[in-house]
Amino acid sequence: MNGDVVAELKGRIDKSLEDLRRELSKVRTGRASTAILDGVRVDYYGTPTPLSGVASVNAPEPRLIVIKPWEKNLLKEIEKALREANLGINPMNDGEMIRLPFPPLTEERRKDIVKQVKTKGEDHKVAIRNVRRDANESLKTQLKDKKITEDDHKRITESVQKQTDAGIAQVDQILAAKEKEIMSV
């Protein structure tokens, strides 16, 4: 029973870290990344469809994404979806494909993006601490119900704290790497 608490804690911390990585992959860093288009949905004959389901999406250059639809009549719909997605990038339609040029980021804009990234990181640290709180409450309940001994409670609580500290340290590492990526010109 008590090992389940630590295993569940570790699983929930891992999910939180994976969510942070996924969120940060969508943050614009000045380089073209197709991940920024993951949330874009195109109206494909009345059905909202992911952009990757109606076109090939490539990043042939560091500051350019090229979208080539499989059906030419979708160019207008894709362009409309990109404008509605509010990516801060102006799509250029040449009749064959859509180009998304990424302008270089200013120093001020880079600092704003770093602040947003740190806010997301702090939110995930809070989530990890909430997971720790839930695990500790579960342990207190088990102790109260005499399912574990005082010594087991103390040992498992220390293990929970170590897992939490490791999770928060990983969040810090992920944030530091992303900040470095954003600030590099």
N, C-alpha and C positions, 0 to 999 in steps of 0.2 A: 504493500500500500504506500509506504513512505517513499520508495524508489519511484513510484508513479508520479509523485509531486515534482521531483527533480526532473524526470523525463519530460513531463508536460511543460514545465517551466522552460527547459531548453528548447523544446519544439516551438513554443510561442515566441521566445526570443529570436529564434532563427527566422520565423515568419515575419517578425517585425523588421529584421535586418534585410530580408529579401524585398519587403515592401519599400524600404528606404532606397535600396539599389534601383528598383524599378522606377520609383518617383524621380530619382536623380538622373536616370538615363533620359528622361524627357526634358531636362533642363538644358536650355540652349547655352552652348559654351563658345560660340564663335566658329566652331567647326560644324560642317554639315553632318548630321546624324539622322538616319532614317527613323530612329526610335521616336523622334519628335512628332512623327505623323501617325503613331499607333492609335491615337484616339479619334482620328479623322474618319467620318462616315460619309459615304457618297450615296446619293439617291439613285439606286440601280433598279429602274423599272418599278418604282414605288417602294422598294425595300432598302432601308439603311444598311449599307454593306461597307466593311472595312476597306480602306483605300487599297491595301495590298491584294484584295480580292477582285479588283477590277482593272488593275494596272501593275506594271513592273515599276518598282521604286529603287533607284540606285543613287549612290553618291560617288560619281566619277572623279570629283575634285574635292579638296578640303572645304571649299566654300560654296558648293553647288549640289543640289539634289535634282535629279531628272526623273520625271514621272511620265511613263509612256503607257497610255491606256490600250487595252486589248481591243476596244471598239472605239473608233474615232468619234462617234456621236456622243461619247461620254466626256469629251474634253470640257465642255461648258459646265457640266455637272460637277466634275472634279474641281475645276477652278472655283466654282461657287462654294463648294464644301471647304476648300482651303481658305477662302476669304472669311467664311463664317467661323472657322476654327480659331480665328484671332491669334495666329502664330507670330505676328509682327513681321512677316515676310510677305512681299508682294509677288504673287505668282505671275510668270510671263508665259503666255500661250502663243506658240508659233504655228498652230494648225496641225502639227504632228505630235508634239509633246509639250509638257509644262515644265518650265525650269523654275527652281526656287533658289535664287542667289542669296547667300548669307552675307550681309555686310559685316565688316569688322566691327567688333564691339569697342566702345569707348571705355576709358578707364573708369569713369563714373558708373557706366552701365554694368561693368564687370563687378564693381563693389556692391551694387544693388542686388545682382544675381547671387553673390556670395552671402549677402544678408538673408535672402530667401532660402538658400540652401541650409544655412545655419538654423533658421527657424524650423525647417522640416526635420533637421537632425534633432533639435531640442524636443519636438513633438514625439519623435520615436524614442528618445531617452525616457520621456514621461511614460510612454506606453510600456517600456521595459520595466520601469519602477512599479507600474500598476500590476504587471504580471508578478513581480516579486511580492507585492502586497497580498495578492490573491493566494499565492503559494504559502505565505506565512500564516494567513488566516486559516487555510486548509490544515496546516500543521497544528495550529492551536486547537482547532476542532478535534483533530485526531487525538491530541494529548488529553483534552478534556473528556473525550469518550473512552479514554484508556486504551486506545489502539496502538499507541507508541509510548515509550518510556521517556522520562525527562532527558536522559542522556541521548537517546535517538533524536529527540526534538532539537536539542542543542546542536548536535552534529549535522543534522539535515538543514537546520536554519543557516549554519555556517556555509554549507554547500550551496544553498540557495543564494546567499550573498556573493559567493565567489562567481557563480554563474552570471548573476546580475552585473557585477563589476566587469566581467569579461565581455558581456554584451555591450555595455556602455563604452568600453574601450574600443570595440569593433566599430561602433557608430562614429567615434572620434576619428578612427583611421579612415573610414569611408569618406567622412566630411573633409579631412585634410587632403585626401587624394583629389576629391572633386574641386576643392578650392584651388589647389595647385593647377588643375586642368583649366579652370575658368580664368585664372589670372595670367596664364602663359599666353603670350601673344603669338 
